[in-house]
Amino acid sequence: MTTIDRARHDKLANAIRGLAMDGVEQAKSGHPGLPMGAADVATVLFTRVMKYDAADPRWPDRDRFVLSAGHGSMLLYALLYLTGTPGMELDDLKKFRQLESKTPGHPENFMTLGVETTTGPLGQGLATAVGMAMAERMLAAEFGRKVVDHYTYVLASDGDLMEGISHEAIALAGHQKLNKLIVLWDDNGISIDGPLSISDNVDQVARFKACGWRAERVDGHDPDAIEAAIRRAQKSSKPTMIACKTIIGFGAPKKQGTSKAHGEALGAEELAAAKKNLGITGGAFEVAADVLKAWREAGKAGANEHANWRSRFGLLSDRKRAEFERRLAHGVPARLGKAILAHKKALIAAPQAVATRKASELALEAITPVMPELVMGSADLTPSNNTRTKAAEDFTPKTPKGRYVRYGIREHGMAAAMNGITLHGGFRTGGGTFLVFADYARPSMRLAALMGLPIVYVMTHDSIGLGEDGPTHQPVEQIASLRCMPNMHVFRPADAIETAEAWQFALENTKGPTVLALSRQNLPQLRTDATATNRSAKGGYELLAAEGGKAQVTLFASGSEVEIAVAARKLLAEKGVRARVVSVPSLELLLAQDEATRAAIIGTAPVKIAIEAGVRFGWDGVIGDDGAFVGMSSFGASGPYKEVYKHFGITPEAVADAAMKRHNG
Ligand SMILES: Cc1ncc(C[n+]2csc(CCOP(=O)(O)OP(=O)(O)O)c2C)c(N)n1
């Protein structure tokens, strides 16, 4: 590199540093250290390496950039402004971390155009990027390299690599040989508590290599070395990790290289000294005209490639183009509703007394032919989760058209990868594990809910009904806890028809994720109707009315306990008490209905009883705090499931007794 080139690079990188310092100073909150330390790496990426057109951050064939260390958000916001991304102005940088600004504390993809994924919880971005790289390969296999051919770059911090999820993610990426995934590690040796050496001693290069990656070390302040390493990475047959040795807070004379640069404003004096040090002139948020011009040129450099891509895309057949566009927009296939209805009718013609996990497989067999974009998988529980249809092919480096992912025993990595697959575009996805292990996947599920990603979690073995595996495997509080999550829908279907309806709801809702809580044990088919209406979609409905007059008792139940409610209704009838049964496949959906709808479903019977083999939490919204609840208030127990149900008193007799007590009392 000539000295002129180096001087130019430094000016560009220092513009990031200046804006990051100013943004954090103005907000009196934020993290200047990472943007200042990683500015050289980011500048190389955005001025020399990445394929992007700042004018259209949604161009499908752009390279993806994931700032996994979301606390360094000012780096990303500065880049978006400098490259000329629409909607990101200096004024937005001045509103860093303010309510409703485009520059929230951590990058939120739903607030800011150009942010690929929401990051902040360390490790998530890295693991999400693995899914993006998987989706890139799958989509290219289907539509061809002429229209899908891009890289996924990640900037990860020490914290990203320390989090457990990183291991699941890199092992999966190494196994899949995701060679278009390139991770740049901001190797600054500093975290919040101080030098990394007080808590970590891992040889990350060796770790990545052991996971099947290429890995090398470079000076993270040497732009040519960084670029050369990336060029090598681009040619690799493996994913690459580049350890970029950097100085946190680069340029701040007293704070650089220390944890003091990590997460607070530098202070006026240190900021001024840093700017002087770096040769940044002008006031706060000022970028010299020649520097801004150079950045804007970099932001436009991909416009040609973008235009060429449009021409190539235009050469695809009309049908293929329309399909590509539908898929990228997560458009629901027009034939889905019909396929579900036909499936429901077939179930009525030949009722299936199967576990709802099996019913889910039957639904998938009906859905996949009309939804070629559906990518399923499981965290090593395929035969238990029933997530794989007969025609499915595994996704492997040799079979990139495969739509079934063997995630291995990596629930968290799976959930994050599903976020990436969905964010990348072109696919809808679902993955399976036991419901109790939702806890292993939860941080990524939470991000899916926050981002509004339409992912389906197939979570089987949904209660003490799993039996012998015992309390470690029997979910008790998981259903309630998932219901609490904003924008997460939880369905616990009672039979094969409700299972099909739950799938329909999950796939037609493109604005958020859905958990399907499915039974291990067989259940009777209770529904006798199959119309185009999705009766489960309001969360609850009257399955059986009271016979012989107004209902005296309403029995509410979800999933496997609807069968118990139906049997209890019969016992009550024998005692001359009229009961109706309301099936509640989705409690929180029922509670979210408008008051009139909710009231009509809940009804006015004086006795209200809820039955669910989980904790009571949430059911008061239906039965009131004076209603009776038949369910769990402790962990479960190991034993044959019918005995376990008896042991915990979740039986038709117990329900009938509870109803009689209230009826008489
Ligand atoms: C899962 C998770 N745990 C904790 C945090 C809080 N946190 C933010 S940054 C950070 C560590 C900072 O160290 P590093 O990743 O090296 O970033 P740098 O200091 O280089 O900016 C922590 C613990 C978080 N964001 N996510």
The ligand as an SDF file (V2000), in Angstrom:
LIG
                    3D

 26 27  0  0  0  0  0  0  0  0999 V2000
  -25.4020  -12.7170   26.6580 C   0  0  0  0  0  0  0  0  0  0  0  0
  -24.8220  -11.4310   27.1320 C   0  0  0  0  0  0  0  0  0  0  0  0
  -24.2510  -11.3650   28.3410 N   0  0  0  0  0  0  0  0  0  0  0  0
  -23.7580  -10.2060   28.8090 C   0  0  0  0  0  0  0  0  0  0  0  0
  -23.8200   -9.0720   28.0520 C   0  0  0  0  0  0  0  0  0  0  0  0
  -23.3260   -7.7480   28.6030 C   0  0  0  0  0  0  0  0  0  0  0  0
  -22.0680   -7.3710   27.9290 N   0  0  0  0  0  0  0  0  0  0  0  0
  -22.0500   -6.4860   26.9370 C   0  0  0  0  0  0  0  0  0  0  0  0
  -20.5290   -6.3420   26.2470 S   0  0  0  0  0  0  0  0  0  0  0  0
  -19.8820   -7.4650   27.3020 C   0  0  0  0  0  0  0  0  0  0  0  0
  -18.4560   -7.9450   27.2050 C   0  0  0  0  0  0  0  0  0  0  0  0
  -17.5600   -7.0410   26.5560 C   0  0  0  0  0  0  0  0  0  0  0  0
  -16.3990   -7.6670   26.1320 O   0  0  0  0  0  0  0  0  0  0  0  0
  -16.1210   -7.8870   24.5960 P   0  0  0  0  0  0  0  0  0  0  0  0
  -17.0970   -8.8290   24.0490 O   0  0  0  0  0  0  0  0  0  0  0  0
  -14.6970   -8.2480   24.4840 O   0  0  0  0  0  0  0  0  0  0  0  0
  -16.3810   -6.4880   23.9400 O   0  0  0  0  0  0  0  0  0  0  0  0
  -15.4050   -5.2180   23.9430 P   0  0  0  0  0  0  0  0  0  0  0  0
  -14.9860   -5.0050   25.3630 O   0  0  0  0  0  0  0  0  0  0  0  0
  -14.2750   -5.5760   23.0800 O   0  0  0  0  0  0  0  0  0  0  0  0
  -16.2380   -4.1130   23.4370 O   0  0  0  0  0  0  0  0  0  0  0  0
  -20.8480   -7.9220   28.1800 C   0  0  0  0  0  0  0  0  0  0  0  0
  -20.5780   -8.9150   29.2530 C   0  0  0  0  0  0  0  0  0  0  0  0
  -24.4230   -9.1690   26.7800 C   0  0  0  0  0  0  0  0  0  0  0  0
  -24.5410   -8.1240   25.9840 N   0  0  0  0  0  0  0  0  0  0  0  0
  -24.8790  -10.3590   26.3440 N   0  0  0  0  0  0  0  0  0  0  0  0
  1  2  1  0
  2  3  1  0
  2 26  2  0
  3  4  2  0
  4  5  1  0
  5  6  1  0
  5 24  2  0
  6  7  1  0
  7  8  2  0
  7 22  1  0
  8  9  1  0
  9 10  1  0
 10 11  1  0
 10 22  2  0
 11 12  1  0
 12 13  1  0
 13 14  1  0
 14 15  2  0
 14 16  1  0
 14 17  1  0
 17 18  1  0
 18 19  2  0
 18 20  1  0
 18 21  1  0
 22 23  1  0
 24 25  1  0
 24 26  1  0
M  CHG  1   7   1
M  END
$$$$
